[in-house]
Amino acid sequence: MALFTILGICLSCLIFFFLWNQHWSKGKLPPGPTPLPIVGNILQVDVKNISKSLRTLAKEYGPVFTIYLGMKPTVVLYGYDVLKEALIDRGDEFSGKTQSSIFSQVNQGLGIIFSDGEIWKQTRRFSLMVLRSMGMGKKTIEDQIQEEISHLLEALRKTNGSPCDPSYLLTCVPCNVISAVIFQHRFDYNDEIFLEFVEHFYKILKVLGSPWVQLCSAYPILYSLPGSHKNFFKYAAEQKEFILKEIKSHQESLSLSNPQDFIDYFLIRMEKEKDNKKSEFTMENLIITVVDLFGAGTETTSSTMKYGLLLLLKHPEVTAKIQEEIARVIGRRRRPCMQDRNHMPYTEAVLHEIQRYIDFVPIPLPRKTTQDVKFRGYHIPKGTGVMTCLTSVLHDDKEFPHPEKFDPGHFLDEKGNFKKSDYFLPFSAGKRACIGEGLARMEMFLILTSILQNFTLKPLVDPEDIDTTPVQTGLLSLPPSYELCFIPI
């Protein structure tokens, strides 16, 4: 009986706190659906398709509204105008990162992507400086990508035109490119340790798309219960162990005057600040930062290319036009280079349309305000979660007629020239935009043109029967599994 009394008191306290919080927030936060005690608006949001739920709510409450995922308010920004104003024009005010996601449980506020405050500023600034000094965005990294693509083409030829799942090979390219930058070496595609490392990326992506993980983000207490998030922790721990071994190897051969890769640069900075107890350059931060760089430099490219090939199988007329452009601009013997992109408007339009159509990250993990913010007549307190709906921009029917249709014409003008769009934000925008955007776009262009220069894509079923519906539309939109044949030209 005493137990029920205690539970009743605890529940009453929670409801009282919630109602008090609602009263305190009233008239300050943007409007939104009335939340229930404890559960908030979680029952009004389809965790399997959050962007669809947000579209419905935006029609009723406007482009800025509030929902409660659990007991904490989250301000939703919906549409290009509000996203631009918040993320670009007022980026500092919306540059914080919430610490309730599953990544926070693993990264402990370290690294680049999920860190916050001074750790984020210093780690991001240092990482960008090192990556640029190592040729990121320059001819140096282009040469590395081209070299890695040569291994990809060789592996595809070894399939002898037989059906194959392209997932692993498409992941190997970006993973080895970033590996060369971080470790100063690549891995053979048959390396079992490397294979296991790459496999973890797929497993982590699968876990991230599960509704259970999204519930855990709303109610962190659920992390203590059994569930798929435990697998996430396991895979993340194994990735950390793999990276730690590489770091220890670097420590043994480190030359303070001659850094060879990202890890060397970071270790040297650690040595310089070893007497600074407040230094952000620690072994723990190095491990998490390397994990972040691999994530930013691998997952987006590989998943986008896998989805892209599926769309090309579905639309062979698009593939044919790309190959015509390749034959005219590049030819058969010379390998593609980044200068070719300026002369290949149709291919560029297709790559943009692939990213727009698949909407890989419909709802990025929430940010938070870094100070009290007055935004469009509302008052958003410091530390409030902010959710940005990229689908509302990428699938805006005013900018992209028939957004549910795959159409490269969305990025072409009347004369067939490539047409830029401010609404093209697959990597988000502002200071929290993906740091791997430039590398990813370079890799995608070189991978696609190289494959179509050397192979014909052959589906196993009639193109009309190919289903391009994503298998998950929660945090990520992942392509369904499929096989195809790479027929040498």
Secondary structure by P-SEA (a helix, b strand, c coil): caaaaaaaaaaaaaaaaaaaaaaaaccccccccccccccccccccccccaaaaaaaaaacccccbbbbcccbbbbbbccaaaaaaccccccccccccccccccccccccccccccccaaaaaaaaaaaaaaaaaccccaaaaaaaaaaaaaaaaaaaacccccccaaaaaaaaaaaaaaaaacccccccccaaaaaaaaaaaaaaaaaacaaaaaaaacccccccccaaaaaaaaaaaaaaaaaaaaaaaaaaccccccccaaaaaaaaaaaacccccccccaaaaaaaaaaaaaaacaaaaaaaaaaaaaaaacaaaaaaaaaaaaaccccccccccccccccaaaaaaaaaaaaaacccccccbbbbcccccccccccccbbbbbbcccccccccccccccccccccccccccccbbbbccccccccccccccaaaaaaaaaaaaaaaaaacbbbbbccccccccccccccccccccccbbbbbccc
